[in-house]
């Protein structure tokens, strides 16, 4: 079981194993949901399209077709499960 301690300011540090599992990084947002059983569920908030728009395009990059992207994904999956 992974635990965290609440500081006097009401803050917690999310343990590294949890951050890694949820793929959380500095600046990411999370939400807390309190259930009827008085349990708190923490989950990452998905990024909005506006927050990531244009991040894959860099000056000087050549355009890649949808077919090229699909092939790259297939190759990556194939490499991963060798």
Protein Blocks (a to p, Z undefined) as FASTA:
>chain_A
ZZddddfkopacddfklmmmnopaehiacdddddfkopacdddddddfklmgoklpcghi
acddfklmmmmmmmmmmmmmZZ
